[in-house]
Amino acid sequence: MAIHIIPVKKLSAHALKGVIEEFITRGGTDYGAVEASLETKFKQVKNKLKDGSAVLVFDDETKTTNIFLADDPILKKVKGEE
């Protein structure tokens, strides 16, 4: 399993916007009991990425990017492999 945490600062504003938009429009993404607008969801995810409470993860095998909360247990394994 080759997955990497990608620093947000390495992406252009355009690329980051595309990653966030794809993530928030993906089926199964949960934002709680109250549905938020796409603009609100975008701002929430971008703020979490900027403040470090969420991270971008790239999977070499599937060639996909995902966003995880920084304290997600799966990231402990990633950080242990780097």
N, C-alpha and C positions, 0 to 999 in steps of 0.2 A: 504494500500500500504506500504510494508516494503522494502524500498531500502536503501542501505548503501554506503557511500563513502569509498572505500578501499585504505588505504595508499599504495603507490607503494612499499615502503620499506618492507612491510609485505610479498611480493611475492618473491619467488626465481627468479633468473635470467631466469631459464628455464620456469617457469610459466608465467612470464611477457612476454617473447618472444612468447609463445603460444597465449596469450591473444591479443597481438598486431598483430600477423600474422592473427589470425582469424578476427580481426576487419578490417584490411586493405584489406582482400580478400572478405569480405562481399559485396554482391551486393548493389548498391546504395550509396556507400561511395564516397563523392565528394572531389576531390583534386584540383579543379579549371579548367581553360581552357586548361592547358597544362598537358598531361598525364605524370606521373612520374613513374619511375621503382619501383618495389616492395621494393628494397633496400632503395631507397630514401624515399618512403612512411614510411617504418619501422623507419628509422632514424628520420623523422619529428615527428611521433607520440611519439616515445620514448623520444625525447628531450622535447616535450610538457608535457609529464607525469613527467619527471624529474624536469623541472623548475616550475611545478605547474600550467601551463596555461591550462592543461587538467587533468581530474581526472578519475579514475576507479570507476564504480558504479555497485554494485551487487543487483539484484532484487530477494528477497526471494521467491516470488510467482512463477516466471518463471524459477528460478535457472539459470539466464543468467547474463553475465557481459557485460558492455558496456563502452564506453569511451565518455566523454562529455567535451566540452570546459568548463573551470572553471567558466566562466561568463554566462553560459547557464541559462536562466530563470527557467528551471525546477529544477535546483539545489537549488534555493532559498527555494522551498517547502521542499526538502529533508533536508536541513540544519535546517529548522524550526521545523521539526519533531524529530530531534535527541536530 
